[in-house]
Amino acid sequence: MKMKCRDFTQFILEYQAGELSAETRLAFEQHLRKCRNCDHYLHGYELTVLLEKAAFAAPPDDHLVPAEVPEELVQAILAAQRRETTGS
């Protein structure tokens, strides 16, 4: 199997999840070694995913909340965010 750049982008999610067949994974990795643009694209994609996860996982910075905002409001917002995350 020979992979082209347009094929490459269709397999990124499965590659990251380890769900590609052995043949497709080999073609994907061979393409990565030969194509600098796709290699850069994959690294940019991975960095974007990591930054997105970090942004949503980071605890809120208390110093970003103005002092005049009541603590009860802050706690209510944080509780609402937790409910959205857990689906409760």
Secondary structure, DSSP 8 states (H G I E B T S, - for coil): ----HHHHGGGHHHHHHT-S-HHHHHHHHHHHHH-HHHHHHHHHHHHHHHHHHHHHHS---GGGS-TTS-HHHHHHHHHHHHHHHHT-
